[in-house]
Amino acid sequence: MEKVGPFLVLWLAVCSWSLVRAEFQTFRSPVISIGPGDVSEQYFRTKMPPGHVGIKSFFGEMVEEDGTPVPVSELYLHHWLVVRMHTKKNDDALLRGMKDVYAGNDGICQGSILPQTFGSGSETRHTSYSLPDPYVVEIGNPDEVPYGYEEVWLLNVHGIDTRGAINPRFCLECRCESYNISSVTSAGFHVPEDYVGGLRCCHNNEHCAVKEGFQGKKRDLYFQYTVEFLPMEPSLVPVNVYLLDVTDDRTSMEEKPRCKVEYHVEQCDKSKDSACLHEMKAVASLPNEKEVDVVYVNGHLHIGGHNIELRHEDGGLICNSETIYGKGDEAGNEAGYVVGMTACYPERGTQRIKPGEELHIRAVYSSEEEHTGVMGLMYILTAETLPEKDCHSFMWKTSGAVLVIALAISIIGFSSYRYISTKRSSVGYESLVQP
């Protein structure tokens, strides 16, 4: 057996320091009561792991009381979002009159548009939301919270119950005609005359048409999510979270973003376009001040979507995220529904974005049928460029105390090994367990 040197012991000890302490916590939303044709689009104050931690993975889905997964063919999960907020923690005189504010993500859309740190839709069960080492989404950093405020989290869940629907696809695509909306919603929101369908027609408490005589019971459901996390420490590298929107129609990077979130895919004329593919394109730029590594990318598309891609300014491909369609009846494999999106994990250092670089987004949908309220989003995580030769940058970034302890352990272990080896060579093997 080869001898193990003290520096290899140190390397192994330090490199495994963060990996052995990952924890998991599972949370649930308040009950969501919903019946056939109903729409529930609510915001809840929700929980996240306490303290200053780094999130490694996030998985969410709709479940029944006993934890049974709910198929999206019954309850279509249009989207779920977890949004970081800053709220007043007391009635400080300096803060009177101040409102809660979106802490949001790192951009790039305007105001509170697409503010989520985590989020997905019907694809949630088969889309990877885990980060490679040493990267994490940092939360609970007290230095990032304004004086007198505290960090809280909002959960937005948008579900549409399509049981018994006359046209389930029209319901989940929020076709205004299926919700009996022509100009004004039940909540009093005005709908433009040329607006065929989308989010404006399927807000909370709207109702999609169901078949006459259909008898379906109201159900109590929950959004359940599991978070993997570690205590934040210097060995972990925080990422920046960006949402790119293919509907951002600004013509210059000097202009402010104009994210519209959703758009309309008109039906093609097959006699003129046999491929019947609809393309939507946009250009975006991240606010990074220095070159950054791309850590993770994935897309969000609706039914009819083929793929969404992100390219460098020179045309080089960063990520092509493709839809995964179900082929069965069970939850997670519902035929005809988008049940997953492929994610991209570039090798570290192989995909870097320069300051001011123009990024090109392209979303492709089938236009054999009309689709309303579709989306084309890219979720991209970036981080500072790390040294080429390191172990998760632990050797360079881990605190001095950890290094000293690891070094001491390795030296003691190596010294013991040398002592035992010497004794064995002079007096032969002795059992360490006495009879």
C-alpha positions in Angstrom: 0.0 0.0 0.0 1.3 3.4 -1.0 2.2 5.9 1.7 -0.1 8.9 2.0 1.7 12.2 2.5 0.5 14.9 4.9 -0.3 17.4 2.2 -2.6 14.9 0.5 -4.4 14.3 3.8 -4.7 18.1 4.2 -6.1 18.4 0.6 -8.7 15.7 1.2 -9.7 17.1 4.6 -10.2 20.7 3.3 -11.8 19.6 0.0 -14.5 17.6 1.9 -15.1 20.2 4.5 -18.3 21.7 3.1 -19.6 18.5 1.4 -20.2 16.6 4.7 -22.4 19.2 6.3 -25.2 19.6 3.7 -28.6 19.6 5.3 -32.1 19.2 3.9 -35.3 20.9 5.0 -38.8 20.4 3.5 -41.5 23.1 3.7 -45.2 23.4 2.7 -47.4 26.3 1.6 -50.6 26.9 3.4 -53.5 24.8 2.0 -54.7 25.7 -1.5 -58.3 24.8 -1.9 -59.3 24.4 -5.6 -62.1 22.9 -7.6 -62.6 22.0 -11.3 -62.0 25.0 -13.6 -60.8 27.2 -10.7 -57.6 29.3 -10.8 -55.5 29.9 -7.7 -52.8 32.5 -7.9 -51.7 33.5 -4.4 -48.8 34.9 -2.5 -47.7 33.4 0.8 -45.1 34.4 3.4 -42.9 31.3 3.3 -39.9 29.8 5.1 -36.4 29.2 4.1 -33.5 27.7 6.1 -32.6 30.1 8.9 -29.3 32.0 9.2 -26.6 32.8 6.7 -26.5 29.8 4.4 -25.7 28.7 0.9 -28.4 26.9 -1.1 -27.2 23.9 -3.1 -30.5 22.6 -4.5 -34.2 23.3 -4.6 -37.0 20.9 -5.6 -40.7 21.8 -5.5 -44.0 20.2 -6.6 -47.8 20.1 -5.9 -48.9 17.4 -3.4 -52.0 16.2 -1.6 -52.2 16.1 2.2 -50.5 12.7 2.4 -47.7 13.8 0.1 -49.0 12.2 -3.1 -47.8 14.1 -6.1 -50.6 15.8 -8.1 -50.4 15.3 -11.9 -50.2 18.6 -14.0 -52.9 17.1 -16.2 -55.3 17.7 -13.2 -53.8 20.7 -11.5 -51.7 22.6 -14.1 -48.8 24.3 -12.3 -48.4 27.4 -14.4 -45.6 28.6 -12.2 -44.2 28.8 -8.8 -41.8 31.5 -7.6 -39.8 32.1 -4.4 -39.0 35.8 -4.0 -36.6 37.5 -1.6 -38.1 40.5 0.2 -36.9 43.1 2.7 -39.5 44.1 5.3 -39.5 46.4 8.3 -38.8 44.4 11.5 -40.0 47.2 13.9 -41.6 50.6 13.9 -38.3 52.5 13.8 -39.0 56.3 13.5 -36.6 56.5 10.6 -38.6 53.8 8.7 -42.1 55.1 9.2 -43.8 55.3 5.8 -41.3 53.0 4.2 -42.8 50.0 2.4 -41.6 46.4 1.9 -39.2 46.2 -1.0 -38.3 43.5 -3.5 -34.7 42.4 -2.9 -35.2 40.2 -5.9 -32.4 38.7 -7.9 -29.5 40.3 -9.8 -31.5 41.3 -12.8 -32.1 42.1 -15.5 -35.7 43.0 -16.0 -37.2 46.2 -14.9 -38.6 46.9 -11.4 -40.4 43.9 -9.9 -40.7 42.0 -13.2 -39.4 38.4 -12.9 -37.9 39.0 -9.4 -37.6 35.3 -8.3 -34.5 33.7 -6.9 -36.0 30.2 -7.5 -38.9 29.3 -9.8 -40.3 26.9 -12.3 -43.6 25.6 -13.9 -45.0 22.3 -15.0 -41.4 21.2 -15.8 -40.5 21.3 -12.1 -40.2 17.5 -11.5 -37.7 16.8 -14.2 -35.5 20.0 -14.2 -32.3 20.0 -12.2 -32.0 22.9 -9.8 -28.8 21.8 -8.1 -25.4 23.6 -8.2 -22.0 22.0 -8.6 -19.4 22.5 -5.9 -18.3 25.0 -4.6 -21.2 27.2 -5.8 -24.3 28.2 -3.8 -27.1 30.7 -3.8 -26.3 32.8 -0.8 -29.2 33.9 1.5 -29.5 35.4 4.9 -26.4 37.6 4.6 -27.0 40.4 7.2 -24.7 42.8 5.3 -27.1 42.8 2.4 -30.2 43.8 4.4 -30.8 47.6 4.9 -30.9 48.9 8.4 -34.2 48.3 10.2 -35.2 45.6 7.7 -35.1 41.8 7.7 -35.0 39.3 4.9 -38.2 37.4 4.3 -39.4 35.2 1.5 -42.6 35.2 -0.6 -44.0 32.1 -2.4 -46.2 32.7 -5.4 -48.1 29.6 -6.7 -50.2 29.8 -9.8 -52.3 26.6 -10.4 -55.2 25.9 -12.8 -57.5 23.0 -12.1 -58.4 21.5 -15.6 -60.4 18.6 -14.4 -63.6 18.4 -16.5 -62.5 21.3 -18.6 -64.2 21.7 -22.0 -60.8 22.5 -23.5 -57.9 21.9 -21.0 -55.3 23.5 -23.2 -57.3 26.7 -23.5 -57.6 26.8 -19.7 -53.9 26.3 -19.1 -53.0 28.8 -21.9 -55.3 31.3 -20.2 -57.5 31.8 -23.3 -59.8 34.7 -22.4 -62.8 33.1 -24.2 -62.6 30.0 -22.0 -62.7 32.3 -19.0 -65.7 34.2 -20.4 -63.6 37.4 -20.3 -64.0 40.0 -23.1 -62.9 43.3 -21.8 -62.8 43.3 -17.9 -61.8 40.5 -15.5 -63.8 39.5 -12.4 -61.2 41.5 -10.4 -61.8 44.6 -12.5 -58.7 44.5 -14.7 -59.1 45.8 -18.2 -58.1 43.5 -21.1 -57.1 45.0 -24.4 -59.3 44.2 -27.4 -56.6 42.3 -29.2 -55.5 40.3 -26.2 -56.4 36.7 -27.0 -55.0 35.1 -23.8 -52.4 35.1 -21.1 -51.9 36.0 -17.5 -54.4 38.8 -17.5 -57.2 36.3 -18.1 -56.3 33.7 -15.4 -55.7 35.6 -12.2 -56.7 34.3 -8.8 -60.4 33.3 -8.5 -61.1 33.3 -12.3 -62.9 30.2 -13.6 -62.4 28.2 -16.8 -65.4 26.6 -18.5 -66.0 22.9 -17.5 -68.3 20.4 -19.1 -72.0 20.6 -18.2 -72.8 18.2 -15.4 -69.2 17.5 -14.4 -69.1 16.6 -10.7 -65.6 17.1 -9.3 -64.8 17.8 -5.7 -62.8 20.7 -4.4 -59.4 19.5 -3.2 -57.0 20.7 -0.5 -53.5 20.8 -2.1 -50.1 22.1 -1.1 -46.9 23.3 -2.7 -44.1 21.3 -1.1 -40.4 22.1 -1.5 -37.2 20.7 -0.3 -34.0 22.8 0.1 -30.5 21.5 0.4 -28.1 24.0 2.1 -24.9 24.5 4.1 -23.7 27.1 6.6 -22.1 29.9 4.6 -18.3 30.0 4.8 -15.3 31.3 2.8 -15.0 28.0 0.9 -18.3 28.4 -0.8 -18.7 30.7 -3.8 -21.9 32.6 -4.2 -23.5 33.0 -7.6 -25.4 35.8 -9.2 -29.0 35.0 -10.3 -30.3 36.4 -13.5 -33.5 36.0 -15.5 -33.4 36.7 -19.2 -36.6 37.2 -21.1 -37.0 36.7 -24.9 -39.7 39.3 -25.0 -37.3 42.1 -24.0 -37.6 44.2 -27.1 -35.1 47.0 -26.4 -33.0 47.9 -29.4 -29.9 49.0 -27.5 -28.2 47.9 -24.4 -28.1 51.6 -23.3 -31.9 51.4 -23.0 -33.7 50.0 -20.0 -35.0 46.4 -20.2 -38.6 46.0 -21.5 -39.5 42.5 -20.4 -43.1 41.6 -21.2 -42.9 38.1 -19.8 -45.4 36.5 -22.2 -46.2 36.5 -25.9 -48.5 35.1 -28.6 -47.7 32.4 -31.1 -50.1 32.6 -34.1 -51.0 29.5 -36.1 -48.9 29.0 -39.2 -50.1 28.6 -42.8 -48.9 25.1 -43.6 -49.1 25.8 -47.3 -46.5 28.5 -46.9 -44.5 27.1 -44.0 -44.2 23.3 -43.7 -41.9 23.5 -40.7 -44.4 25.6 -38.7 -41.8 26.9 -36.2 -42.1 30.2 -34.5 -38.9 32.0 -33.4 -38.7 34.8 -30.8 -35.3 36.6 -30.4 -33.9 39.1 -28.0 -30.5 40.6 -27.0 -29.5 41.2 -23.3 -26.5 42.2 -21.3 -25.6 41.3 -17.8 -24.4 44.1 -15.4 -21.2 42.3 -14.5 -18.2 44.6 -14.1 -15.6 41.9 -14.8 -15.5 38.6 -16.6 -17.6 35.9 -14.9 -18.0 32.1 -15.3 -21.3 30.6 -16.3 -22.2 28.1 -13.7 -25.7 26.9 -14.6 -28.4 27.7 -17.2 -31.8 26.4 -17.9 -34.9 27.6 -19.8 -38.6 27.9 -19.2 -41.1 27.2 -22.0 -44.8 26.2 -22.2 -46.6 23.5 -24.2 -45.6 23.8 -27.8 -42.1 24.8 -26.9 -39.1 23.1 -28.6 -36.0 24.8 -27.1 -34.5 28.0 -26.0 -30.9 28.9 -26.5 -28.4 31.4 -25.2 -25.4 32.5 -27.3 -22.4 34.7 -26.9 -21.9 37.9 -28.9 -19.8 36.0 -31.4 -22.5 33.3 -31.9 -20.8 30.7 -29.7 -23.4 28.5 -27.9 -23.6 28.9 -24.1 -26.7 26.7 -23.5 -29.5 25.0 -25.5 -32.3 24.1 -23.1 -34.8 21.6 -24.5 -38.3 20.7 -23.5 -39.0 17.2 -22.1 -42.6 16.0 -22.8 -44.4 13.3 -20.8 -45.7 10.1 -22.4 -47.9 8.6 -19.7 -50.5 9.3 -17.1 -48.6 9.4 -13.8 -47.3 12.5 -12.1 -44.1 13.6 -13.7 -44.9 11.8 -17.0 -48.1 13.4 -18.2 -48.6 12.9 -21.9 -48.4 16.1 -24.0 -47.2 18.3 -21.1 -43.8 19.9 -20.6 -42.5 17.8 -17.6 -38.9 18.9 -17.7 -36.3 21.2 -19.2 -32.7 20.2 -19.9 -30.1 22.2 -17.9 -26.5 23.2 -18.8 -23.5 22.9 -16.5 -20.5 24.2 -18.4 -17.1 23.0 -17.3 -15.6 25.6 -15.1 -13.8 28.2 -17.1 -15.2 27.1 -20.5 -18.0 29.6 -20.6 -17.2 33.2 -19.6 -19.1 36.4 -20.1 -17.3 39.6 -20.6 -18.5 43.0 -19.2 -20.9 44.5 -21.6 -21.1 41.5 -23.8 -24.3 41.2 -25.8 -26.1 37.8 -25.2 -28.5 36.4 -27.8 -31.6 34.6 -26.7 -33.8 32.5 -29.1 -36.9 30.6 -28.2 -38.6 28.2 -30.6 -42.3 27.0 -30.5 -44.4 24.9 -32.7 -46.9 27.0 -34.6 -49.0 24.2 -35.9 -51.5 25.4 -33.4 -52.1 28.9 -31.9 -50.6 29.3 -28.4 -51.3 32.1 -26.0 -49.5 33.4 -23.0 -46.3 31.5 -23.8 -43.0 32.4 -22.2 -39.3 32.2 -23.1 -37.1 32.6 -20.1 -33.5 31.8 -19.3 -32.3 31.3 -15.7 -28.6 31.9 -15.6 -26.2 31.7 -12.7 -22.7 33.2 -12.9 -19.8 33.5 -10.4 -16.4 35.1 -10.1 -13.7 33.4 -12.0 -11.8 30.9 -9.8 -8.1 29.9 -9.9 -7.6 27.2 -12.6 -5.8 24.7 -10.3 -7.6 24.4 -7.0 -10.0 22.1 -5.2 -13.3 24.1 -5.3 -11.0 27.0 -4.4 -10.9 25.6 -0.8 -7.2 25.7 -0.5 -7.2 29.4 -1.1 -10.4 30.6 0.4 -11.1 28.5 3.5 -10.6 30.3 6.8 -7.2 30.1 8.6 -8.7 28.2 11.5 -9.9 25.4 9.2 -6.5 25.2 7.5 -4.6 25.1 10.8 -6.9 22.3 12.2 -6.7 20.3 9.0 -2.9 20.7 8.9 -2.5 19.7 12.5 -4.7 16.6 11.9 -2.8 15.6 8.8 0.6 16.0 10.5 -0.5 14.0 13.6 -1.9 11.3 11.3 1.2 11.2 9.2 3.5 11.1 12.2 1.4 8.2 13.7 1.6 6.4 10.3 5.4 6.8 10.2 5.7 5.6 13.8 3.5 2.5 13.2 5.3 1.7 10.0 8.7 1.9 11.7 7.5 -0.4 14.6 6.1 -2.8 12.1 9.4 -3.0 10.2 11.3 -3.7 13.4 9.1 -6.0 15.5 6.4 -7.2 13.0 2.7 -6.8 13.0 0.8 -6.3 16.3 -3.0 -6.2 16.5 -4.4 -2.8 17.6 -7.3 -4.7 19.2 -6.2 -6.6 22.3 -7.9 -9.9 23.0 
